[in-house]
Amino acid sequence: MLKVATVCSGIGAPEKALKMLGIPYELSFFSEIDVPAIRAYCAIHKESPDKNFGNLENINQKPIPQDLDLLVGGTPCQDFSNAGLRKGGEEGSGTRSSLMWYYVKLIALSKPKVVIWENVAAVVSIKHIRNYRKFCHTLSGLGYRLNADILNAKYFNVPQNRTRLILVAIRKDLPVFFEHPRGFDCGVRIKDLLEPNVPDKYYTKTLADMEPYNRYYPNTFRIMPLGRIKGAVIKQCNEVLCTEGIFDCLTTKQGNYILDERIPREKPIRHLTPLEALRFMW
């Protein structure tokens, strides 16, 4: 049975993946500071909050196991993302994304057999590539063989255009080699993950602030005004998507509206329900 740990664990997507693949595992610990996420994690995976090692910055004060088979972490992406302020993740900078270096310290302490790191594709952009190369060089120096690729969730059974860099590091003393899967369009669309009956409270009260997104997509709308982040490169509006398609990359700051035409209504535009939002991220 695999001994597994995750950091910046969120709702535990790596743990869910292992279950879906039928791979038995024992959770050594998880690391999360967001209270709702901790509650969700423990409820979904039936784990005790006592297994939460808390803040990654202080994790070296915990009893770190030395027999981990798999360590998975998706450290904060905000300072790499094109939708954020792009402050970077340089070691010692104090940005949220610099938590990647605390992840490195954890790897050095625990020496797991396999390490997985996930982040936005912008981490290998010109602005951040030097930091990324230093990260890879450090892992290699710790005795790991690396394989990284940029994958898109839409090719892995999720109707969302979500690209992420996935780095897999395997200890060099192990005769194990890894190639990233290619993936393919499984044909899953927004409509396939929607709840059959949705309460009225999720539907919009007015269409006064709606306008067609553009002439090529007459069934796609956007909501004005634009949501703005001071200093951000991209200022993203709340799109209203036709359920025949897929989502762009979902974020917590979006309204996440869909044009639900399955049930005849005067105003068929509504929010996603919490269960639907979970399905699109699962």
C-alpha positions, 0 to 999 in steps of 0.5 A, spaced: 500 500 500 502 506 498 504 511 503 502 518 500 502 525 503 499 532 499 501 539 501 496 545 499 491 539 499 485 543 497 479 538 497 484 532 495 484 531 488 490 527 488 487 522 493 481 522 489 485 520 483 488 514 486 481 512 488 478 512 481 484 508 479 483 503 484 490 504 487 490 503 495 494 508 499 495 510 506 495 517 508 501 520 512 499 527 512 496 533 508 497 540 509 492 545 508 490 552 512 483 554 508 478 552 514 472 550 509 477 546 504 480 542 511 472 541 512 471 539 505 477 534 505 476 531 511 468 530 509 470 527 502 476 523 504 473 521 511 480 523 514 481 526 521 483 533 522 489 531 526 492 529 520 493 536 517 500 538 518 497 545 517 502 551 514 507 548 509 512 554 512 512 550 518 511 543 516 519 542 518 516 542 525 512 536 524 514 529 525 516 528 517 515 521 515 521 518 512 518 512 508 513 516 503 512 513 496 508 519 493 508 526 495 504 531 491 503 538 491 500 544 487 503 550 491 500 557 490 500 559 483 497 567 484 504 570 483 506 566 476 499 566 473 497 571 467 491 573 471 495 575 477 500 580 479 506 576 476 510 577 482 514 571 481 516 565 486 523 567 487 526 563 494 526 568 500 521 573 496 515 572 501 510 571 495 505 566 496 508 562 490 515 562 493 512 556 498 514 552 492 521 552 496 518 550 502 516 544 498 523 543 496 525 543 503 520 538 505 522 533 499 529 534 502 527 532 509 522 526 507 526 524 500 519 520 497 520 515 492 516 520 487 514 527 487 509 531 483 508 538 483 503 542 479 502 549 477 500 554 472 503 554 465 506 561 466 511 558 471 515 557 464 514 563 461 520 568 460 518 572 466 519 566 471 523 561 467 529 562 471 526 561 477 523 554 474 530 552 472 533 553 479 527 549 482 528 543 477 536 544 478 535 543 486 530 537 485 535 534 480 541 535 486 536 532 491 537 525 487 531 526 482 530 524 475 525 529 472 519 529 467 515 535 466 509 537 461 503 542 460 497 538 460 490 540 459 484 538 463 479 538 457 483 532 454 482 528 461 474 527 461 473 534 464 469 539 460 474 545 462 480 548 458 485 548 464 492 548 462 497 546 468 504 544 468 505 537 471 512 535 474 514 528 476 520 527 479 522 520 481 528 518 485 534 516 481 536 510 485 529 507 482 529 503 476 522 507 474 521 511 468 515 516 466 512 519 460 506 523 461 499 521 458 497 524 451 489 525 453 484 525 448 477 529 447 472 524 451 466 528 449 464 530 456 461 537 455 458 542 461 451 539 460 453 532 462 455 534 469 449 539 471 444 537 476 437 535 473 433 540 478 436 546 480 432 551 485 430 558 483 435 561 487 441 560 482 437 563 476 438 570 474 433 575 476 434 580 470 438 580 463 439 587 463 446 587 464 447 581 459 450 582 452 452 577 447 459 575 447 460 576 440 457 575 433 460 568 432 457 565 439 450 568 439 448 563 445 454 566 449 454 572 454 458 576 458 456 580 465 458 587 465 462 590 468 468 587 468 471 584 474 478 588 476 484 586 479 489 592 481 495 591 477 493 584 473 494 583 466 488 580 464 481 583 467 476 577 466 469 578 465 463 573 468 462 569 461 455 565 460 456 559 457 452 555 452 452 548 456 453 544 449 461 547 450 466 547 455 468 552 460 474 556 460 479 555 466 474 556 472 477 561 478 474 562 484 473 570 482 468 568 476 461 568 477 460 561 473 454 562 469 451 558 464 445 558 459 441 552 462 436 551 456 434 544 458 428 547 462 424 552 458 424 559 462 424 566 461 431 567 464 435 561 463 441 564 465 444 561 472 450 560 477 453 553 478 450 550 484 456 547 489 455 540 487 456 542 479 462 546 481 465 540 485 464 536 479 467 541 474 473 541 478 473 533 480 
